């Protein structure tokens, strides 16, 4: 048994070349790699070992969440090693069956289930998110980190300004922000461009907070928010902004949500799709769907473009910002860890040790996923138009994206 475990440890450590140690329930220790271990994985029971053998990485993660495994050392190194390793083909079939069952139980097919899924994550409350997102915009999507960017706050302002330039947002125009979160894009866009907007959000807690904040700032004449499903189109707008929404459309609802984006846009208008997408068709990671984003599904870039074409949308520009997500997630994870005691104090029953472990796995694991040379998960920004753009309606060169 010990020999077989050592073989697995060696195989896991071979590709990434990261030295680590495994402490077994009987007190023995196994090492792999050269140099001091970057982290130690401590198994407290034979049951924890069995969970790893039978269910692969998801079994190991859930044993970690349950306290049957502890990790001492660099979590970034642990997840970087995990991204480069292959725990075995046999457990993928088990994960696929569980993923399919999860889709059957918690699909976004109905607006009611989509709302419940969104609230499970985004309904944790503004005080929780305020502690570790950028201040004051609270943007919960990938920042934009061109050279010289030194803070999360600057990266998120950069992102909003980048989007505004891409869709040529200007005073006198009215935009819709689909999945508007805490309204960071809306507030910044109004301030910098003078355009007015409407947010659409299905998470009651965020809608209530945002309505109050709009009123507190006295901006009711310029900004508003609707509590509605992303597929509920109330009219057409000059510009459409969708930042971090397609990932929540669901596995089988992509066509409906893309169609709604098209229906929100006036003929000749411009829009932005900012979303996490796969290069190729892959199942979305079971851990994310089960423990972090119920109902979520990462679409392939190809499938998104096909659905856009079916809706009469022209793809004007595609930018891959994958490398920008790792520093965003690094900043979130650092702040989350630093603020953990304040987070726990908000609601010790909800924000317990299991929650902390799940969220650190999510934040740090995703940072290493976007950083990994072996990854196939990217972050895309697609500028689109309803009908073909003309020489007069959109610049012929890209210099305007970096003006100012």
Secondary structure by P-SEA (a helix, b strand, c coil): caaaaaaaaaaaaccccccbbbbccccbbbbcccccccbbbbbccaaaaaaaaaccaaaaaaaaaaccccccccaaaaaaaaaaccccccaaaaaaaaaaaaaaccccccaaaaaaaaaacccccaaaaaaccccccccccbbbbccccccaaaaaaaaaaaaaaaacccccbbbbbcccccaaaaaaaaacccccbbbbbccaaaaaaaaaaaaaacccccccccccccccccccccbbbbccccccccccaaaaaaaaaaaaccccbbbbbbbbbbcccccccccccccccccbbbbcaaaaaaaaaaacccccccccaaaaaaaaaaaaaaaaaaaaaaaaaaccccccaaaaaaaaaaaaaaaaaaaccccccbbbbbbbcccccccccccccccccccc
